[in-house]
């Protein structure tokens, strides 16, 4: 479970940086708090499916891409 949380955290951060978004901008687009994005990216919080869908949509990526092997 922890490996998956870290993988998702890494993918979200990577996609956010590639999209040239700040944590605040991503949070605004996804309708969540900036602290939530920060906690997810740092692996301190695992997003529920609704939050993951909102973040994926805001980043313009498919939710399943968060779990794909590198």
N, C-alpha and C positions, 0 to 999 in steps of 0.2 A: 504494500500500500504506500509506504513512504517513497519508494522509487517513483511510483506514478505521480505522486504529489510534486516531487522535485522535477520530473519531466514536464509536467503541465506548467509549473512555475517558470521553468526555463523557456518553454515555447511561447508563453504569453509575453514574457519580457523581450525575447528575440523578435517576435512579430511586432511588438509595440515600437521597439527601436527602429526596425526596418520601415515602419510606417511613419517614422519621425514624429511620434506623439510623446508628449510628457505623460506621466502617470495621471496628472489632473485631467488632461484632455481625454485620455482613454476612459477615465472614470466618468466624465461628463457624457461622453458618447454612449457608454454602457449603462448609465443611470445608477451608478454605485458610488460609494465614497472613495476618495483618493487613498485613504488609509487601507481600505479593502484591497485595492490594487497592490499597494505596497506589501501588505501582509501575504498576499497570494504569491507575488514575485519572489519574496524572500523565503517562501516555503513554510510560513508560520500558519497558513490557513489554506484549506482545500475548498475551492468553490463548489457550491452545489450545481446541479445541472442547469438550472435557470440562469445563474450568474455566468456560468461558462458559456452558455448560448449567447447571452448579451455581450460578453466580451468578444467572443468569436465574430459576432455580427459587426460589432464596432470596429474590429480589426480587418474585416472583409475576408475572413478565412473560414473554412469548414471546421466545425467543432472536432471532428474526428482527426483532423491534422494535429491536434494537441497531443494525441496519443501515438502518432506514427513513429516508427523507428527512424533514427537518424541515418 
